Amino acid sequence: MRKFNTILLIDDDIATNEYHEIIINIAGVANKVHSVTSGQEGLDYLTSKGNYNGKEDSFPQPDLIFLDINMPAMNGFEFMEEYENLDEGQKGKHIFVMLTSSLNPDDKKRAIENNYIQDFMDKPLTKELVLKLHAKYLL
């Protein structure tokens, strides 16, 4: 089975990140899961140079990013505004899935209007949702 090389979780709730990481690992769809607890940490990770995917001095370029909407300091939409300003080499081929526990229909409308966001889902992730995304984007 083809897997996502790396999945990035961006959510200010550590417990949610840990739970989602467990679900992703149970689904077996990723070689690596990396989590951060703020939008700024997400940007710092995407712009950090290192040895990624066997290439020296490269950017991490995760295949799939799960992004929470409601976070302090920088929410998911503010993160996306900053993401749009990154160099193309830092953006990679990311698939964005915006996650929310919000009932506000404006959040979904705003997410759908963003060219980078491919999906919008309610939290928490389930194994079935993760497998559905895997099938949609990798198979």
N, C-alpha and C positions, 0 to 999 in steps of 0.2 A: 504494500500500500504506500502510495506517495504521501509524504507528510509535509506540513508547513515546516520550514527550517526553524524559524523563531516566531513566537507569538509574544507580543508586548501587551501587558495589562496596565492601564493607567486608571487608578481609582484611589481616592484618599482613604478608603476604609481597608485597613490591613487584613481584617478577617475576610472581607469579600474577595480580596486578591488571593488569599490563601485558599479559600473555597474554590474559586474559579480555576486556580492552578491545579488543584486536585481533580476537578471535573475534566479539565483538558488532558491531564495525564491518564486518567481512567479511559477516556475516549481514544487515547493513543494516536493523536493526529499531529503531534508536534515533536520535533527533536529537542527543542528548548523552549522554556517559558520564562520570561523575564518580567518582573513587576516593579512598578514605581508608585509612589503615593501622592504625586502631584503632577499637574500639567508641566510645570517647569522642569521637574525631574525627567519627564518624558522627553522634552526637548533636549535636555542635556545628554540623555542617553543617545538620541538619534544623531546628535552632532559630535559625539565622542569618537575619536579615532582609536583604532586598536587592531587586534588580529581577529577579524570576523570572517566566518565562512572560509577559513584557510587562507585569507588574503591579509598580508601585512598592511598597516596604515590605511585601513578601510573603515567605512561606517557600518553600523550593525544592520541596517535595512531589514527589519522584521517583515515577514510576509503578511501578517495579520495583526491589527491593533484593535484591542477592545478599549473603548474610551468612555469613561463616565461623564455624564453631563454636569452634575452638581458637585463641584469641588470648591473649597475655599481658595482664595488668592487668584487662581486661574481656572475658570470652568472649562468644560469641554469645547464650547464654542470659541472661547478666547484662545484655547490651545490650537484649534484649527486655523484661526487667523494668523497665529505665529508660524504654524506649520507651512502655510502657503508661502511664507517668505524665505524658507530654507532653500539652499542650493539643491538642484535636481539630484545630485549624487547622494545627498543626505535623505532625500525623500524615498528613494527606492521604489519598489512596486508594492506599496502597502495597500492592504484591504482594510478599510475602517468599518468597524461595527460600533455604533454608539449605543451605550447601555444606560438605562435609566430606571429609577423607581418612581419617577414623576408621572403624574396623571395629566399634566398640562399638554393639550393637543398642539399648542404652538411649538413645543420642543420637537415633536415629530416632524411637523411641517418645516421647521427651520433646518433640521437634519437632512431631510429629503432634498431640500433646495441646495445643499452643499455638494459640489461636484466630487469631493473626495470621499464622502461617506456613502458606502454601498448598502449598509443595512442599519436598522434601528430596532433594538430589542429591549424587552423588559428584563430587569435583573430578578433573580439570579440566573446564571447560565445553567443549563442542564446538559447532560451527556447527549441527549437527543438533538438539542439545538446546535451543539458543537459539531456533531456528526453531519447534521444538515448543512452547516456552513462549509465543512470540509468537502462534502459532495458537490456543493454549488460552485466552489472556487478551485478545487484541485482535481476533480474527476472528470 
